[in-house]
């Protein structure tokens, strides 16, 4: 096992995998993505933030990247965030 694979889970396959990898892993490894479980709105804010910091995200690709991130790393994929969201909804 290489050092990189020990530190980071690979991004799941999908039509936007290569573009997410190209845009996001220039500055950090994929675990920065794979360990988060954000809502679509939260991923959108992250894309805005990363673009402001220099990530190259084409406007035409943004909706598909957002869908890829939400599908693979949305709240339902992470029990802590899903549990927090459920708790907040019952308040």
Secondary structure, 3 states (H helix, E strand, C coil): CCHHHHHCCCCCCCCCHHHHHHHHCCCCCCHHHHCCCCCHHHHHHHHHHHHHCCCCCCHHHHHHHHHHHHHHHCHHHCHHHHHHHHHHHCC
